[in-house]
Amino acid sequence: FGEFLMATAKHPAMLFYLDNHVSQAPMARGERVLSGREDESRTRGLNENYARELMELHTVGADNGYDQDDVIQLAMVLTGWSIQDGNFVFRKNYHARGKKRVMGKTVKGDDVEEGEALVKYLAKHKLTREFVVGKMARFLQADEPSEKLLKDVVKVWGKTKGDLKAVTKAILMHEDFYAKPSVLTKAKTPFEYTVSALRVTGADMKDPGGVLTRLGDMGQPVLRQEDPTGYSDAAVDWMDTGVLAVRWQFAYDHLNNRIQGVTIDDSPIYTHMRQNPEVWEYLLQESVFAGERPGSLTMAPFRRRVNRVRKDYRKMRIAELKKEFNILTTLLLGSPEFQRQ
């Protein structure tokens, strides 16, 4: 984690996005503004954006063990962390000199090592391991992960000094990861829903433009989230009726080849419909739900339609079979179960 945090701290995209590349030591009255093309977009003096997000989002968590003075002090430490020709550069003439104190750690210097020391300090902080483990557990296990899982995984973080592979494995292999209160409680984001729908239907995507447009309609345009927190992955933020209605429309349009750049005419399912009377079971077991049986509210209308089709499916033309397949698959793609991870 420490290596990862340092890499992001020095990444030109991060420095630019959060304005640290123009952050300079506070200017005394009458002091000359530093010149050069790197200063064109700067506001005079200190910029706190990255320092705040470094603590709030990337390490210890919002309002957790620090105050506004710590933010200012960390911003002072990170002055001079900038960009030149698309690469990280330390601008010594931007840097605020003198002693600074951040969350109990005192640093003093006039070089890049000062900031590096603070980044390493935050990476190893006890509050950081608790905060980041919580975020990882919410992403992987449940929106409200079990306390036992959190406690056990925090210990793994401590023993491995933040080895992210070991921490991830500890979450995935924990007994509570597979406990019933957690299974199928995570909701698919629009992106995850769309990708899974394309996958299970054997879709052929020649042009992503139509899918990207639909993702915007669902509230998750790719790489368009302006807030540094990113898109939420909590079920409560994606399971309202308005969002679900757009998902259902996507499923219906997709199955009827109405999404620009995407077709399912060559879906492998179609080639087996005449020969395989259990193709509908394929939808349930091998494809859409990966062996998990949906609930009765989904199964009842599905079974009624399947039973009608089974009586006459050998006499039906391929176009008629496709129509039935599309109706049944739309029902499954719009079901509550398919919205779950």
N, C-alpha and C positions, 0 to 999 in steps of 0.2 A: 504493500500500500504506500509506503514511503516513497518508493521509486516512482510509482504511478502519480502520486501527488506532486512530486517535484517536476515530473515531465509536463504535467498540465500547467503548473505554475509558470513554467518557462515557455509554454507554447505560444507562438505569435497570435493564434486565433483567440486564446484566452486573454492575452494582454490587450489585444485590440478591442475585443467585445466588451470588456469591462473597464476600458479606458485607462488601464495602468500604464500603457506605453507613453502617455502624456503626463503622468503624475510626477510632480516635482516638489522639492522642498518648499514649504511655505515662504512666500516672498516678503521681505522687509519693505517698508514704505520707501519708494523711490528706487528700488532695485530694478535693474534692467531686465526686460523679458529676454529669455534665451532665444536666440535666432536659429533658423534652420528649418528645412521642410518638415521635420518631424513635429514641429510645434504648431503647425497650421490649424489643427483642430483642438488644441488644448484649451482648457480653462486655466487661468492662472493659479498656480500653486497645487496643493494637495488634492488627489482624487481618492476617495475612500471606497469606491465600488468593489474592486477586487478584494481588498482586505476584508470587507464585510462578508462577501460571499465565501471567501476562503474559510472563515469560521462558521458562518451560518449554514452553508450548504455542503461544504467539502470536508469538514473536520468535526468540531465539537457540537454543532447544532445551534439553532436559533436561541438567543438569549440564554445560553447555557454556559455559565462560568466566566462570562466576559461582559463588559459594559462598553459604552460609547468611547470612553478614554482608551480602552484596549484597541478598538477599531482604529482610532486616530494614530495610536502608537504603531500598530502593525502597518498602516498605510505609510507612515514615515520610514519604517524599515524597508518597505518595498519600493520606495522611490528610486528611480534609475533603472528598474526592470522594464526594458523597452524593446523596440523592434528596429531593425535596419535591414533593408533589402529582403524582407520576408523571414528574417532570422532573429533569434533572441540576441539582445545586446545589453550590456550594462553601461549606462551613461553616468559616469561618476559625477559629472557636473550637475546632474539632476538630484543627486542623493542628499538626503537630510543627514547631516552629521550629528554626532553627540549620542549620549546614552538614551536608550529607549527601554521600556518595560512593558511586556505583553503577557497577560495572564500569569504573572508571577515570575516570568523569566526576563532577566535583564541582558540586553545585548548592547554592544558599543562598537562602532566601526564606521568605515567610510568606503566599504567595498561590497561586492556581491555576496561574500560569505555571511554577512549579517542576515540577509534575507534567507539564505539557505539554512542557516541555523534555526530560524523560527519555523520554517516549513517542516524541518525534521522534528522539531519539538512538538508541533501540533499533530504531526502524523503519529507520534508515539503516545500522545496524551490519552489518559484513561477515558475521558469523555468522548474522544474520537472513536475509540473502538466500540463503545456502547452505541453511539449514534449511527455509525456506518453499519454495524451488525444489524441494528434495527431496520435500517433501510433495505439491506440485502434480504433479510428475512421477510419483510413485507412484500418485496418484489417476487421472491421465490416460493414462500410458503403460504402466507395468508395476510390479508389486510390487518388482522390483529393476531400476530404470531404468539405462540405460547410463551409464557414467562420462563419455563424450564428450557425451552430451546434457546431463547435469548441468552440466558445465563450460561448454558453449556458452551455455546458458540463463542461468547466473549472470552471464555477461558482458553479456547483453541486459538483465538487471535493473540492472546497474551503469550501462550507457549510458543507459537510459531512466529512471533513478532510481526504479525499482520500479513502472513502469507495468504493471499487472496484465493489461491487454489485450494488450500487446506480449509479455509473458512467456508468456501462454497460447498466443498465436499461434506463438511460437518453439518451444514444446513440440510443438504439433500439426503444424507444418510441418517439423520436424527429420527428417533422413533415417533416424535410428534409430527414429523413432516407427512407421514402417512396415516395419521389418526383421523377418524371420521369428522371431527369438528373442523378440520382444515381442508379436507379433500373437496375439490370442485367448488371452492368458495371464491377463488380469484376469478375476476371477469376479464375476458379478452378486451384489449383496447381495439379501436376500429382497425388499426393496422394489423393486429394479430388476427382479428376476425376475417379481414379481407384475404390475408395470405392463406389462412386455413381453408377458407371457402374455395379459393382457386386451386389449392392443392388437392382436396378431396374430390373435386369434380374433374380432375385431369385437364385443367384449362391450358390453352396455348396462348401465351401473351406475346404478341409481336410488338406492341407499342404500349408503354405504361401510362400514356396520357389520360386515357379514360378512367383508369383505376385511381390515379392521383387526384383527378377531379372529384370522384366519389368519396375519397378519403377526406377531402376538404369539406364535403357535404356532411360527413359524419363527425366533423369537429376535430380531426387530427391530420391536417395537411402536413406532408412529410417535410421535415426540416424547416418548419415555419413557426415554431413556438417561440415567441419573443421573450418570455420570462426565463431567466436562467435556471429555474427549478425544473424545466422540461415538462412534458405531458404527464399527467397523473396516471397511475395504474391501479387506482382504487376503484372498486366496483361501484361505489356510490356516485362516482363522477361520470360513469358511462352507461348506467342501466336505466336511465329515465326513458319514458315512453317516446319522446321525440326522437332520441337517438336510435332507439330500436326500430321505429317505423322506417327510418332511412336505411337501416340494415336490411330489413325485410324487402324493401324496394330494390336494393342492390342485388339480393339473392334472386329475386324474380327476374330482373333485367339480365343478370348474368346467365341464368339458365336458358333464357330466350335470346342469347347472343345480342344483347342490346348495349353492351359495354364496349365502347370504342377500343379497338386494338386487341380484344380478347375473344376467343372462340372456344367452344367445347365440342365442335362437330366430330373431332377425332378422339373423343374421350374413350379410353379403353373399356369403360362400362358398356357403351353402346354395342360394341362388337359381341358381347356375351348375352345380350338381352333375349334373343330368340332361343339360344341353346340352353341357357341357364335359368330355370324357373325360380331359382332362389336369389336372383340378382337383387331383389329387394332386401334380402337379408344381408347382402354385401353392404348395402347402404348403412345398415344398422351396426354391423359387427366389425367389418374390415375397414371401413372408410370414415364415416362421419364421427362416430363416437368411440372408435378404437376399443370396442368391447364393452363399453359402459352402456347399459340399457337406459334409455330415457324413461321419464316418468309416465304415468297413465294419461295425463292430459295431452301429451305428445303422441303416445302410442295409439290411443283410441281412434282418432281420425285417420292416422296413418294406416292402421290395420284395416279399417273399413274400406279404404280406397284400394289397398293391395288385394284384398279378397275379391273385389269386383274385377280387377284387372286379371287376376290369375285364371279366372274362368275362360277368358277369351284371348289371352295374350298370344297364343300360337296362331290365331287367325288375324291378329292386328298387323297392320303395315308398320314398317319401321318408323314412319313419321308419327303414327299414333302412339307407338311405344315411347318414342322420345318425349312426346307431350306429357304422357303419364309420368315418365321419369322426372321431367322437369317440375311437375306439380309436387310430386312426393319429395324430391330433393329440396325444393324451396321450403316446404313445410319443415323439413329437418334443419335446414340452415337458419331458419327463423325461430327455432325452438329455444326455450330457456336453457336447455342443456348445452346447446352448441355455443352459447354465449360464454360458457365457462372454460377456463384453462384446464 
